[in-house]
Amino acid sequence: MNSHTQNLLGIRPSLPVEPTDDSEMAHFQVNTLRPILKMQHDLILKIFKSYLQEVKTDLSHRSEKQQRDFIEQALVKQASLKFTLLGVIVGHFTAEEYAVYQHHQKDILKRLVRFLSKRIFDGLQ
């Protein structure tokens, strides 16, 4: 393992979560996605709050369902927001993790949108 990979892995928080099964995706989710999302939590929220200011939207007066729907739709339909947040996450992948990401990109992107949506909603509460 090269020093760059060791550095990337070394800055991630450790989470007391085990994969639900032995699949490559379950391990990737637990060992890569969740730690990076936790590590980047504050930046993810800051980016989304900036987006809310940009589109002049206040979610505080909306129901929880409306807030969740707005967040999810923003992550799906607003390409610049989506790709900025993805860059914040993918930029912390090792070369090996990026290879897994490339191979399972469609599934990982779906998971990331779901995880980001939940993390943003919870962080705004």
Residue pairs with C-beta under 8 A, 6 or more apart in sequence:
4 94
5 94
5 95
5 96
8 92
8 93
8 94
9 94
11 39
12 35
12 36
12 39
12 92
13 35
13 38
13 39
14 35
15 30
15 34
15 35
15 38
17 30
17 34
18 30
19 26
19 27
19 29
19 30
19 31
20 26
24 100
24 104
25 104
25 107
25 108
25 111
28 97
28 100
28 101
28 104
28 108
29 111
32 93
32 97
32 100
33 89
33 108
33 111
33 112
33 115
34 115
36 89
36 92
36 93
37 44
37 89
37 115
37 116
37 119
39 92
40 88
40 89
40 92
41 119
41 123
43 88
44 85
44 88
44 116
44 119
44 120
44 123
45 119
45 120
45 123
45 124
47 81
47 84
47 85
47 88
48 71
48 74
48 81
48 85
48 120
48 123
48 124
49 124
51 74
51 78
51 81
52 58
52 59
57 70
59 66
59 67
59 70
59 71
59 124
62 70
64 121
67 121
67 124
68 117
68 121
71 117
71 120
71 121
72 113
72 117
74 81
75 81
75 82
75 85
75 113
75 116
75 117
75 120
76 82
76 113
82 113
85 116
86 109
86 112
89 112
90 98
90 101
93 101
100 108
101 108
